[in-house]
Amino acid sequence: MLLIALLVAAAAPVQTQADMNRTAGSSYTAADAAMAAQWKRSYAYMKGRDAQDTSRGGGFGYAAALLESQRAWLKFRDTQCVIEGGQYAGGSAQGMTTASCRTSLTRARTAQLKSMIWYQ
């Protein structure tokens, strides 16, 4: 058994830091695209809520509030990930760490945006 495990481990491709950086970058790109798609749905929903809510003379301003929230969140995400990547400042893992942070936070924001559509 040990010999088989060693042979399998030896046959496994070695992943370089550049490979890991590319993978992290691709994961972030996919997460960002998913968030952009969800953003469009959530923003359209909030515009619709504004149009329906005439009780206060023109609606609450859900769409404007969501836009302001998204802008603040993007600044938070990017700044937070600079901090997290900073632990490897100047090193080859900095880009991977920053991209992984952005991926994680972006996926969480996508779920948050989705949860804002209350008629699901």
C-alpha positions in Angstrom: 0.0 0.0 0.0 2.7 2.4 0.9 4.5 1.8 -2.4 1.3 2.4 -4.4 0.7 5.7 -2.5 4.3 6.8 -3.1 4.0 6.0 -6.8 0.7 7.9 -7.1 2.2 10.9 -5.3 5.2 10.9 -7.5 3.0 10.8 -10.6 0.9 13.8 -9.5 1.7 17.0 -11.4 3.7 19.5 -9.5 1.8 22.8 -9.2 3.9 25.9 -9.3 3.2 29.2 -7.6 2.4 30.6 -11.1 -0.2 27.8 -11.6 -1.7 28.6 -8.2 -1.8 32.3 -9.0 -3.5 31.6 -12.3 -6.1 29.3 -10.7 -6.8 31.9 -8.0 -7.2 34.6 -10.7 -9.6 32.4 -12.7 -11.6 31.7 -9.6 -11.9 35.4 -8.9 -12.9 36.2 -12.5 -15.7 33.6 -12.3 -16.9 34.9 -8.9 -16.8 38.5 -10.2 -18.9 37.6 -13.2 -21.4 35.8 -11.1 -21.7 38.8 -8.8 -22.1 41.2 -11.8 -25.0 39.0 -13.1 -26.6 38.9 -9.6 -26.1 42.7 -9.2 -28.1 43.3 -12.4 -31.0 41.2 -11.1 -30.9 42.8 -7.6 -30.6 46.3 -8.9 -33.5 45.8 -11.3 -35.6 44.4 -8.5 -34.8 47.4 -6.3 -35.8 49.8 -9.1 -39.0 47.9 -9.4 -39.6 48.3 -5.6 -39.0 52.0 -5.9 -41.5 52.2 -8.7 -44.2 50.3 -6.8 -43.7 52.2 -3.5 -45.5 55.5 -3.8 -46.5 55.7 -0.1 -43.8 58.3 0.7 -44.1 60.4 -2.4 -41.8 58.5 -4.8 -40.5 55.5 -3.0 -37.8 54.8 -0.5 -34.9 54.8 -2.8 -34.0 51.1 -2.6 -32.0 51.3 -5.9 -30.0 54.3 -4.8 -29.3 52.7 -1.4 -28.2 49.5 -3.1 -25.9 51.4 -5.5 -24.3 53.3 -2.6 -23.9 50.0 -0.6 -22.3 48.3 -3.6 -19.8 51.1 -4.1 -18.8 51.0 -0.4 -18.6 47.3 -0.4 -16.3 47.2 -3.5 -14.0 49.7 -1.7 -14.1 47.5 1.5 -13.3 44.3 -0.5 -10.4 45.7 -2.3 -8.9 47.4 0.8 -9.4 44.3 2.9 -7.7 42.1 0.3 -4.7 44.4 0.1 -4.4 43.9 3.9 -4.7 40.1 3.6 -2.3 39.9 0.6 0.1 42.2 2.5 1.3 39.3 4.7 3.2 38.1 1.6 4.2 41.6 0.3 6.7 41.3 -2.5 6.5 37.5 -2.5 5.1 35.2 -5.1 2.1 34.3 -3.0 0.8 37.8 -2.6 -1.2 37.8 -5.8 -2.8 34.4 -5.0 -3.7 35.5 -1.5 -5.2 38.7 -2.7 -7.2 36.9 -5.4 -8.4 34.3 -3.0 -9.6 37.0 -0.6 -11.5 38.7 -3.4 -13.0 35.4 -4.5 -14.2 34.6 -1.0 -15.7 38.1 -0.3 -17.2 38.3 -3.7 -19.0 35.0 -3.4 -20.4 36.2 0.0 -21.6 39.4 -1.5 -23.2 37.6 -4.4 -25.2 35.5 -1.8 -26.1 38.7 0.0 -27.3 40.4 -3.2 -29.4 37.4 -4.0 -31.0 37.4 -0.6 -32.1 41.0 -1.2 -34.6 39.8 -3.8 -37.5 39.0 -1.4 -39.9 37.4 -3.8 -37.6 34.4 -4.5 
